[in-house]
Amino acid sequence: MPMITSGCDEESKKFRASMDPALQYHYGELDIARDPAHPNHALPPIRSDHRRILDIGCGMGQSLMALQLSKHVEAWGVDCDVAAVAAGSRIVPHNVHLLAGTGEYLPFTDRSFDLVFSRVALPYMDLSRVIAEAARVLLPGGEFWAMLHPPSMLLHRIRQDIRSGRMKDLILCGYIGVNSLLLHILRRQFRIRGCCETVQTSSGMKRILAAGGLQPFSVCLAPHFIVRAYKI
Ligand SMILES: C[S@@+](CC[C@H](N)C(=O)[O-])C[C@H]1O[C@@H](n2cnc3c(N)ncnc32)[C@H](O)[C@@H]1O
């Protein structure tokens, strides 16, 4: 397999084009994670006292790779995409470990991590469940960081669907809208055919974090929707 460091050289471009679309997506996100000038670039701040770090919904470990963690840090990533975890495991540094699993049932003991983060993966999960799991595996005082999907993203997708006549996706957007409303009002989501996607609101997220045992201390809406919290 060619060594893929960036999507720019010809060999690497050809190799990517031959890949499964999900893997192509993860390699594209690796480029973004490594490019601080990219508009979608966002990574959690790492403190010098962070020793054990977890990325929930890590894909092939693109954020963990881009963070260039010191060798004293032990990092773990969990994702339900077995192919992404397998591909990432071949290229991550020695102190980064990737596991196939779900964010709703983290395979770690209580109080294992100083920092738990998730970049645009919680919108596909059962939020109450995954926040409770993040709180369980965090050390007291440990930090939680998540990049989420704001409602404006769903509105943009609906407008695009209407313009290009994508009726199937429009129906999916309707479902995501209803699920998001239920999440915002009742902290509940419904799964249909394995999908429980939502967009989030800052007030809804504050309630979900607090109910799960995390104390929110920062909510940023632009340029990215990012919430940060401490384990109480
Ligand atoms: C939009 S991608 C984000 C990947 C990566 N965090 C990034 O920033 O590029 C969402 C990821 O969440 C994963 N995912 C979705 N539902 C999941 C679940 N219930 N448990 C674990 N991973 C999940 C997907 O497989 C996918 O890799």
The ligand as an SDF file (V2000), in Angstrom:
LIG
                    3D

 27 29  0  0  0  0  0  0  0  0999 V2000
  -18.6170   12.5560   10.1570 C   0  0  0  0  0  0  0  0  0  0  0  0
  -17.5990   11.2190   10.6590 S   0  0  0  0  0  0  0  0  0  0  0  0
  -16.3990   12.0360   11.6940 C   0  0  0  0  0  0  0  0  0  0  0  0
  -15.1060   11.2680   11.7920 C   0  0  0  0  0  0  0  0  0  0  0  0
  -13.9920   12.0020   12.5430 C   0  0  0  0  0  0  0  0  0  0  0  0
  -14.3360   12.2330   13.9190 N   0  0  0  0  0  0  0  0  0  0  0  0
  -13.6340   13.3110   11.8520 C   0  0  0  0  0  0  0  0  0  0  0  0
  -13.6450   14.3480   12.5120 O   0  0  0  0  0  0  0  0  0  0  0  0
  -13.3370   13.3000   10.6620 O   0  0  0  0  0  0  0  0  0  0  0  0
  -18.6390   10.4040   11.8620 C   0  0  0  0  0  0  0  0  0  0  0  0
  -18.0010    9.1390   12.3970 C   0  0  0  0  0  0  0  0  0  0  0  0
  -18.8310    8.6340   13.4520 O   0  0  0  0  0  0  0  0  0  0  0  0
  -18.8560    7.2260   13.3540 C   0  0  0  0  0  0  0  0  0  0  0  0
  -20.0360    6.7530   14.0880 N   0  0  0  0  0  0  0  0  0  0  0  0
  -21.3420    6.9580   13.7710 C   0  0  0  0  0  0  0  0  0  0  0  0
  -22.1410    6.3930   14.6970 N   0  0  0  0  0  0  0  0  0  0  0  0
  -21.3140    5.8300   15.6260 C   0  0  0  0  0  0  0  0  0  0  0  0
  -21.5280    5.1270   16.8550 C   0  0  0  0  0  0  0  0  0  0  0  0
  -22.7550    4.8940   17.3040 N   0  0  0  0  0  0  0  0  0  0  0  0
  -20.4480    4.7110   17.5560 N   0  0  0  0  0  0  0  0  0  0  0  0
  -19.1880    4.9630   17.1020 C   0  0  0  0  0  0  0  0  0  0  0  0
  -18.9220    5.6120   15.9570 N   0  0  0  0  0  0  0  0  0  0  0  0
  -19.9710    6.0650   15.2360 C   0  0  0  0  0  0  0  0  0  0  0  0
  -18.8640    6.9510   11.8610 C   0  0  0  0  0  0  0  0  0  0  0  0
  -18.4440    5.6520   11.5520 O   0  0  0  0  0  0  0  0  0  0  0  0
  -17.9000    8.0160   11.3580 C   0  0  0  0  0  0  0  0  0  0  0  0
  -16.5770    7.5570   11.3240 O   0  0  0  0  0  0  0  0  0  0  0  0
  1  2  1  0
  2  3  1  0
  2 10  1  0
  3  4  1  0
  4  5  1  0
  5  6  1  0
  5  7  1  0
  7  8  2  0
  7  9  1  0
 10 11  1  0
 11 12  1  0
 11 26  1  0
 12 13  1  0
 13 14  1  0
 13 24  1  0
 14 15  1  0
 14 23  1  0
 15 16  2  0
 16 17  1  0
 17 18  1  0
 17 23  2  0
 18 19  1  0
 18 20  2  0
 20 21  1  0
 21 22  2  0
 22 23  1  0
 24 25  1  0
 24 26  1  0
 26 27  1  0
M  CHG  2   2   1   9  -1
M  END
$$$$
